[in-house]
Amino acid sequence: MKYYVYILRSRKNPAKTYIGISDDVPTRVKKHNDSGTKYTATHRSWELVAIVGVPSKSHAARLEKYFKTGSSQGR
């Protein structure tokens, strides 16, 4: 099964982004926009700005962590 790391940007506050993983990005984005999560509910609505497909959930989790921790900074 293929998994995806996705990046959302808040239309309400474009400085806010959200990074997540899913095997069904359209449904997940709809959930963020309909009901949100603790973080995403206050910054609705969201637009999808990037998506990266990877071969497994473990790869997706590592890539999500890499994006969230800023490990890519300065490389």
Biopython code that builds the backbone (N, CA, C, O; Angstrom):
import numpy as np
from Bio.PDB.StructureBuilder import StructureBuilder

atoms = [
    (1, "MET", "N", (0.849, -1.182, 0.000)),
    (1, "MET", "CA", (0.000, 0.000, 0.000)),
    (1, "MET", "C", (0.889, 1.238, 0.000)),
    (1, "MET", "O", (1.923, 1.272, 0.667)),
    (2, "LYS", "N", (0.485, 2.234, -0.740)),
    (2, "LYS", "CA", (1.229, 3.477, -0.813)),
    (2, "LYS", "C", (0.693, 4.468, 0.229)),
    (2, "LYS", "O", (-0.514, 4.563, 0.453)),
    (3, "TYR", "N", (1.604, 5.190, 0.847)),
    (3, "TYR", "CA", (1.249, 6.243, 1.802)),
    (3, "TYR", "C", (1.767, 7.575, 1.286)),
    (3, "TYR", "O", (2.642, 7.638, 0.423)),
    (4, "TYR", "N", (1.205, 8.621, 1.835)),
    (4, "TYR", "CA", (1.557, 9.963, 1.383)),
    (4, "TYR", "C", (1.820, 10.872, 2.580)),
    (4, "TYR", "O", (1.144, 10.797, 3.606)),
    (5, "VAL", "N", (2.814, 11.725, 2.416)),
    (5, "VAL", "CA", (3.040, 12.825, 3.344)),
    (5, "VAL", "C", (2.469, 14.050, 2.629)),
    (5, "VAL", "O", (2.799, 14.314, 1.473)),
    (6, "TYR", "N", (1.620, 14.784, 3.320)),
    (6, "TYR", "CA", (0.981, 15.935, 2.690)),
    (6, "TYR", "C", (1.194, 17.185, 3.535)),
    (6, "TYR", "O", (1.355, 17.121, 4.753)),
    (7, "ILE", "N", (1.190, 18.310, 2.852)),
    (7, "ILE", "CA", (1.358, 19.601, 3.522)),
    (7, "ILE", "C", (0.155, 20.465, 3.168)),
    (7, "ILE", "O", (-0.191, 20.637, 1.999)),
    (8, "LEU", "N", (-0.466, 20.998, 4.200)),
    (8, "LEU", "CA", (-1.610, 21.890, 4.047)),
    (8, "LEU", "C", (-1.216, 23.291, 4.472)),
    (8, "LEU", "O", (-0.364, 23.477, 5.341)),
    (9, "ARG", "N", (-1.853, 24.281, 3.844)),
    (9, "ARG", "CA", (-1.681, 25.675, 4.250)),
    (9, "ARG", "C", (-3.064, 26.230, 4.583)),
    (9, "ARG", "O", (-4.034, 26.003, 3.859)),
    (10, "SER", "N", (-3.131, 26.954, 5.681)),
    (10, "SER", "CA", (-4.389, 27.566, 6.089)),
    (10, "SER", "C", (-4.727, 28.735, 5.174)),
    (10, "SER", "O", (-3.898, 29.614, 4.939)),
    (11, "ARG", "N", (-5.953, 28.735, 4.660)),
    (11, "ARG", "CA", (-6.412, 29.882, 3.869)),
    (11, "ARG", "C", (-6.725, 31.059, 4.786)),
    (11, "ARG", "O", (-6.603, 32.217, 4.387)),
    (12, "LYS", "N", (-7.124, 30.756, 6.004)),
    (12, "LYS", "CA", (-7.456, 31.781, 7.001)),
    (12, "LYS", "C", (-6.198, 32.510, 7.470)),
    (12, "LYS", "O", (-6.201, 33.728, 7.649)),
    (13, "ASN", "N", (-5.127, 31.747, 7.664)),
    (13, "ASN", "CA", (-3.858, 32.292, 8.131)),
    (13, "ASN", "C", (-2.728, 31.581, 7.380)),
    (13, "ASN", "O", (-2.219, 30.569, 7.862)),
    (14, "PRO", "N", (-2.328, 32.089, 6.210)),
    (14, "PRO", "CA", (-1.352, 31.403, 5.363)),
    (14, "PRO", "C", (0.006, 31.116, 6.016)),
    (14, "PRO", "O", (0.787, 30.334, 5.474)),
    (15, "ALA", "N", (0.297, 31.720, 7.150)),
    (15, "ALA", "CA", (1.538, 31.409, 7.849)),
    (15, "ALA", "C", (1.464, 30.051, 8.554)),
    (15, "ALA", "O", (2.494, 29.509, 8.956)),
    (16, "LYS", "N", (0.263, 29.502, 8.707)),
    (16, "LYS", "CA", (0.066, 28.216, 9.384)),
    (16, "LYS", "C", (0.085, 27.080, 8.376)),
    (16, "LYS", "O", (-0.598, 27.130, 7.353)),
    (17, "THR", "N", (0.870, 26.061, 8.673)),
    (17, "THR", "CA", (0.901, 24.863, 7.850)),
    (17, "THR", "C", (0.665, 23.645, 8.728)),
    (17, "THR", "O", (0.818, 23.691, 9.948)),
    (18, "TYR", "N", (0.293, 22.567, 8.078)),
    (18, "TYR", "CA", (0.079, 21.299, 8.767)),
    (18, "TYR", "C", (0.683, 20.214, 7.902)),
    (18, "TYR", "O", (0.480, 20.204, 6.688)),
    (19, "ILE", "N", (1.422, 19.300, 8.510)),
    (19, "ILE", "CA", (2.036, 18.181, 7.810)),
    (19, "ILE", "C", (1.457, 16.902, 8.393)),
    (19, "ILE", "O", (1.424, 16.727, 9.611)),
    (20, "GLY", "N", (1.006, 16.015, 7.527)),
    (20, "GLY", "CA", (0.418, 14.761, 7.994)),
    (20, "GLY", "C", (0.724, 13.616, 7.048)),
    (20, "GLY", "O", (1.350, 13.805, 6.005)),
    (21, "ILE", "N", (0.274, 12.422, 7.425)),
    (21, "ILE", "CA", (0.405, 11.250, 6.566)),
    (21, "ILE", "C", (-0.961, 10.595, 6.419)),
    (21, "ILE", "O", (-1.805, 10.665, 7.312)),
    (22, "SER", "N", (-1.155, 9.956, 5.269)),
    (22, "SER", "CA", (-2.412, 9.278, 5.016)),
    (22, "SER", "C", (-2.252, 8.335, 3.835)),
    (22, "SER", "O", (-1.356, 8.503, 3.007)),
    (23, "ASP", "N", (-3.123, 7.352, 3.767)),
    (23, "ASP", "CA", (-3.192, 6.516, 2.574)),
    (23, "ASP", "C", (-4.338, 6.983, 1.670)),
    (23, "ASP", "O", (-4.551, 6.421, 0.596)),
    (24, "ASP", "N", (-5.072, 8.010, 2.104)),
    (24, "ASP", "CA", (-6.190, 8.575, 1.345)),
    (24, "ASP", "C", (-6.231, 10.084, 1.592)),
    (24, "ASP", "O", (-7.008, 10.566, 2.416)),
    (25, "VAL", "N", (-5.400, 10.810, 0.878)),
    (25, "VAL", "CA", (-5.243, 12.245, 1.125)),
    (25, "VAL", "C", (-6.527, 13.038, 0.876)),
    (25, "VAL", "O", (-6.867, 13.880, 1.708)),
    (26, "PRO", "N", (-7.261, 12.819, -0.222)),
    (26, "PRO", "CA", (-8.482, 13.616, -0.409)),
    (26, "PRO", "C", (-9.469, 13.506, 0.763)),
    (26, "PRO", "O", (-10.045, 14.507, 1.190)),
    (27, "THR", "N", (-9.656, 12.295, 1.272)),
    (27, "THR", "CA", (-10.556, 12.110, 2.412)),
    (27, "THR", "C", (-10.004, 12.788, 3.658)),
    (27, "THR", "O", (-10.755, 13.385, 4.428)),
    (28, "ARG", "N", (-8.706, 12.696, 3.854)),
    (28, "ARG", "CA", (-8.077, 13.300, 5.037)),
    (28, "ARG", "C", (-8.180, 14.829, 4.987)),
    (28, "ARG", "O", (-8.474, 15.461, 6.001)),
    (29, "VAL", "N", (-7.941, 15.422, 3.821)),
    (29, "VAL", "CA", (-8.049, 16.878, 3.686)),
    (29, "VAL", "C", (-9.491, 17.311, 3.940)),
    (29, "VAL", "O", (-9.726, 18.321, 4.603)),
    (30, "LYS", "N", (-10.450, 16.560, 3.421)),
    (30, "LYS", "CA", (-11.864, 16.856, 3.657)),
    (30, "LYS", "C", (-12.164, 16.839, 5.153)),
    (30, "LYS", "O", (-12.887, 17.701, 5.652)),
    (31, "LYS", "N", (-11.611, 15.856, 5.872)),
    (31, "LYS", "CA", (-11.830, 15.783, 7.323)),
    (31, "LYS", "C", (-11.252, 17.015, 8.023)),
    (31, "LYS", "O", (-11.886, 17.580, 8.915)),
    (32, "HIS", "N", (-10.048, 17.428, 7.617)),
    (32, "HIS", "CA", (-9.453, 18.633, 8.211)),
    (32, "HIS", "C", (-10.360, 19.842, 7.984)),
    (32, "HIS", "O", (-10.526, 20.670, 8.879)),
    (33, "ASN", "N", (-10.944, 19.945, 6.796)),
    (33, "ASN", "CA", (-11.781, 21.099, 6.470)),
    (33, "ASN", "C", (-13.181, 21.010, 7.066)),
    (33, "ASN", "O", (-13.790, 22.039, 7.361)),
    (34, "ASP", "N", (-13.703, 19.798, 7.247)),
    (34, "ASP", "CA", (-15.056, 19.639, 7.790)),
    (34, "ASP", "C", (-15.096, 19.757, 9.309)),
    (34, "ASP", "O", (-15.881, 20.531, 9.856)),
    (35, "SER", "N", (-14.255, 18.996, 9.983)),
    (35, "SER", "CA", (-14.312, 18.996, 11.446)),
    (35, "SER", "C", (-12.974, 19.330, 12.089)),
    (35, "SER", "O", (-12.916, 19.791, 13.229)),
    (36, "GLY", "N", (-11.922, 19.097, 11.355)),
    (36, "GLY", "CA", (-10.601, 19.398, 11.864)),
    (36, "GLY", "C", (-10.145, 18.461, 12.963)),
    (36, "GLY", "O", (-10.849, 17.531, 13.358)),
    (37, "THR", "N", (-8.971, 18.731, 13.432)),
    (37, "THR", "CA", (-8.399, 18.064, 14.592)),
    (37, "THR", "C", (-8.166, 19.179, 15.598)),
    (37, "THR", "O", (-8.528, 20.326, 15.337)),
    (38, "LYS", "N", (-7.585, 18.875, 16.711)),
    (38, "LYS", "CA", (-7.353, 19.913, 17.725)),
    (38, "LYS", "C", (-6.615, 21.115, 17.115)),
    (38, "LYS", "O", (-6.974, 22.263, 17.377)),
    (39, "TYR", "N", (-5.599, 20.849, 16.313)),
    (39, "TYR", "CA", (-4.820, 21.933, 15.710)),
    (39, "TYR", "C", (-5.514, 22.516, 14.483)),
    (39, "TYR", "O", (-5.598, 23.737, 14.344)),
    (40, "THR", "N", (-6.012, 21.658, 13.594)),
    (40, "THR", "CA", (-6.497, 22.165, 12.313)),
    (40, "THR", "C", (-7.861, 22.833, 12.379)),
    (40, "THR", "O", (-8.183, 23.633, 11.500)),
    (41, "ALA", "N", (-8.668, 22.538, 13.383)),
    (41, "ALA", "CA", (-10.017, 23.122, 13.463)),
    (41, "ALA", "C", (-9.969, 24.644, 13.572)),
    (41, "ALA", "O", (-10.816, 25.329, 12.999)),
    (42, "THR", "N", (-9.006, 25.172, 14.286)),
    (42, "THR", "CA", (-8.966, 26.622, 14.506)),
    (42, "THR", "C", (-8.404, 27.399, 13.318)),
    (42, "THR", "O", (-8.492, 28.626, 13.286)),
    (43, "HIS", "N", (-7.834, 26.705, 12.351)),
    (43, "HIS", "CA", (-7.206, 27.381, 11.210)),
    (43, "HIS", "C", (-7.863, 27.021, 9.878)),
    (43, "HIS", "O", (-7.269, 27.211, 8.817)),
    (44, "ARG", "N", (-9.096, 26.498, 9.936)),
    (44, "ARG", "CA", (-9.783, 26.108, 8.694)),
    (44, "ARG", "C", (-10.083, 27.331, 7.853)),
    (44, "ARG", "O", (-10.267, 28.408, 8.420)),
    (45, "SER", "N", (-10.140, 27.236, 6.595)),
    (45, "SER", "CA", (-10.047, 26.088, 5.711)),
    (45, "SER", "C", (-8.610, 25.893, 5.227)),
    (45, "SER", "O", (-7.786, 26.807, 5.261)),
    (46, "TRP", "N", (-8.344, 24.671, 4.777)),
    (46, "TRP", "CA", (-7.006, 24.258, 4.386)),
    (46, "TRP", "C", (-6.944, 23.976, 2.895)),
    (46, "TRP", "O", (-7.908, 23.510, 2.290)),
    (47, "GLU", "N", (-5.766, 24.275, 2.310)),
    (47, "GLU", "CA", (-5.526, 23.900, 0.919)),
    (47, "GLU", "C", (-4.298, 22.999, 0.869)),
    (47, "GLU", "O", (-3.336, 23.192, 1.611)),
    (48, "LEU", "N", (-4.352, 22.026, -0.007)),
    (48, "LEU", "CA", (-3.237, 21.097, -0.194)),
    (48, "LEU", "C", (-2.178, 21.784, -1.037)),
    (48, "LEU", "O", (-2.459, 22.239, -2.146)),
    (49, "VAL", "N", (-0.947, 21.862, -0.508)),
    (49, "VAL", "CA", (0.123, 22.533, -1.251)),
    (49, "VAL", "C", (1.210, 21.580, -1.717)),
    (49, "VAL", "O", (1.960, 21.906, -2.637)),
    (50, "ALA", "N", (1.309, 20.398, -1.097)),
    (50, "ALA", "CA", (2.314, 19.424, -1.529)),
    (50, "ALA", "C", (1.907, 18.026, -1.076)),
    (50, "ALA", "O", (1.245, 17.846, -0.053)),
    (51, "ILE", "N", (2.321, 17.052, -1.864)),
    (51, "ILE", "CA", (2.065, 15.652, -1.521)),
    (51, "ILE", "C", (3.234, 14.826, -2.049)),
    (51, "ILE", "O", (3.683, 15.010, -3.180)),
    (52, "VAL", "N", (3.717, 13.911, -1.206)),
    (52, "VAL", "CA", (4.823, 13.043, -1.581)),
    (52, "VAL", "C", (4.404, 11.609, -1.315)),
    (52, "VAL", "O", (4.037, 11.266, -0.191)),
    (53, "GLY", "N", (4.454, 10.768, -2.340)),
    (53, "GLY", "CA", (4.115, 9.361, -2.189)),
    (53, "GLY", "C", (5.335, 8.546, -1.805)),
    (53, "GLY", "O", (6.420, 8.735, -2.355)),
    (54, "VAL", "N", (5.150, 7.637, -0.856)),
    (54, "VAL", "CA", (6.225, 6.747, -0.418)),
    (54, "VAL", "C", (5.671, 5.317, -0.331)),
    (54, "VAL", "O", (4.456, 5.130, -0.260)),
    (55, "PRO", "N", (6.554, 4.307, -0.338)),
    (55, "PRO", "CA", (6.075, 2.929, -0.439)),
    (55, "PRO", "C", (5.474, 2.312, 0.825)),
    (55, "PRO", "O", (4.814, 1.277, 0.740)),
    (56, "SER", "N", (5.685, 2.921, 1.993)),
    (56, "SER", "CA", (5.178, 2.289, 3.215)),
    (56, "SER", "C", (4.860, 3.331, 4.279)),
    (56, "SER", "O", (5.298, 4.480, 4.209)),
    (57, "LYS", "N", (4.083, 2.893, 5.264)),
    (57, "LYS", "CA", (3.716, 3.784, 6.373)),
    (57, "LYS", "C", (4.952, 4.194, 7.162)),
    (57, "LYS", "O", (5.044, 5.334, 7.619)),
    (58, "SER", "N", (5.908, 3.274, 7.328)),
    (58, "SER", "CA", (7.118, 3.620, 8.089)),
    (58, "SER", "C", (7.942, 4.678, 7.360)),
    (58, "SER", "O", (8.499, 5.573, 7.996)),
    (59, "HIS", "N", (8.027, 4.587, 6.033)),
    (59, "HIS", "CA", (8.711, 5.627, 5.261)),
    (59, "HIS", "C", (7.990, 6.966, 5.423)),
    (59, "HIS", "O", (8.622, 8.009, 5.595)),
    (60, "ALA", "N", (6.668, 6.920, 5.368)),
    (60, "ALA", "CA", (5.881, 8.150, 5.515)),
    (60, "ALA", "C", (6.105, 8.776, 6.881)),
    (60, "ALA", "O", (6.253, 9.994, 6.984)),
    (61, "ALA", "N", (6.133, 7.970, 7.922)),
    (61, "ALA", "CA", (6.334, 8.484, 9.279)),
    (61, "ALA", "C", (7.711, 9.133, 9.419)),
    (61, "ALA", "O", (7.841, 10.174, 10.063)),
    (62, "ARG", "N", (8.727, 8.532, 8.825)),
    (62, "ARG", "CA", (10.077, 9.116, 8.899)),
    (62, "ARG", "C", (10.142, 10.440, 8.135)),
    (62, "ARG", "O", (10.747, 11.405, 8.603)),
    (63, "LEU", "N", (9.518, 10.479, 6.959)),
    (63, "LEU", "CA", (9.534, 11.705, 6.165)),
    (63, "LEU", "C", (8.732, 12.817, 6.842)),
    (63, "LEU", "O", (9.142, 13.978, 6.832)),
    (64, "GLU", "N", (7.597, 12.461, 7.425)),
    (64, "GLU", "CA", (6.790, 13.441, 8.163)),
    (64, "GLU", "C", (7.611, 14.034, 9.309)),
    (64, "GLU", "O", (7.617, 15.249, 9.505)),
    (65, "LYS", "N", (8.295, 13.192, 10.055)),
    (65, "LYS", "CA", (9.118, 13.659, 11.170)),
    (65, "LYS", "C", (10.234, 14.571, 10.662)),
    (65, "LYS", "O", (10.524, 15.602, 11.268)),
    (66, "TYR", "N", (10.851, 14.189, 9.557)),
    (66, "TYR", "CA", (11.918, 14.990, 8.949)),
    (66, "TYR", "C", (11.404, 16.388, 8.616)),
    (66, "TYR", "O", (12.062, 17.384, 8.920)),
    (67, "PHE", "N", (10.228, 16.460, 7.992)),
    (67, "PHE", "CA", (9.654, 17.767, 7.653)),
    (67, "PHE", "C", (9.280, 18.562, 8.898)),
    (67, "PHE", "O", (9.514, 19.769, 8.950)),
    (68, "LYS", "N", (8.708, 17.908, 9.894)),
    (68, "LYS", "CA", (8.228, 18.605, 11.087)),
    (68, "LYS", "C", (9.354, 19.090, 12.002)),
    (68, "LYS", "O", (9.213, 20.125, 12.654)),
    (69, "THR", "N", (10.454, 18.367, 12.059)),
    (69, "THR", "CA", (11.518, 18.729, 12.992)),
    (69, "THR", "C", (12.481, 19.748, 12.429)),
    (69, "THR", "O", (13.349, 20.250, 13.143)),
    (70, "GLY", "N", (12.337, 20.055, 11.162)),
    (70, "GLY", "CA", (13.255, 21.014, 10.569)),
    (70, "GLY", "C", (14.622, 20.431, 10.313)),
    (70, "GLY", "O", (15.586, 21.174, 10.126)),
    (71, "SER", "N", (14.728, 19.110, 10.300)),
    (71, "SER", "CA", (16.012, 18.472, 10.037)),
    (71, "SER", "C", (16.579, 18.844, 8.678)),
    (71, "SER", "O", (17.779, 18.713, 8.437)),
    (72, "SER", "N", (15.709, 19.305, 7.796)),
    (72, "SER", "CA", (16.168, 19.677, 6.464)),
    (72, "SER", "C", (16.832, 21.040, 6.451)),
    (72, "SER", "O", (17.425, 21.419, 5.441)),
    (73, "GLN", "N", (16.749, 21.788, 7.543)),
    (73, "GLN", "CA", (17.339, 23.123, 7.598)),
    (73, "GLN", "C", (18.853, 23.037, 7.615)),
    (73, "GLN", "O", (19.434, 22.238, 8.349)),
    (74, "GLY", "N", (19.484, 23.867, 6.797)),
    (74, "GLY", "CA", (20.936, 23.961, 6.807)),
    (74, "GLY", "C", (21.646, 22.848, 6.085)),
    (74, "GLY", "O", (22.861, 22.716, 6.234)),
    (75, "ARG", "N", (20.967, 22.053, 5.323)),
    (75, "ARG", "CA", (21.616, 20.966, 4.571)),
    (75, "ARG", "C", (21.752, 21.341, 3.125)),
    (75, "ARG", "O", (22.273, 20.558, 2.330)),
]
sb = StructureBuilder()
sb.init_structure("model")
sb.init_model(0)
sb.init_chain("A")
sb.init_seg("    ")
for serial, (resi, resn, name, xyz) in enumerate(atoms, 1):
    if name == "N":
        sb.init_residue(resn, " ", resi, " ")
    sb.init_atom(name, np.array(xyz, "f"), 0.0, 1.0, " ", f" {name:<3s}", serial, name[0])
structure = sb.get_structure()
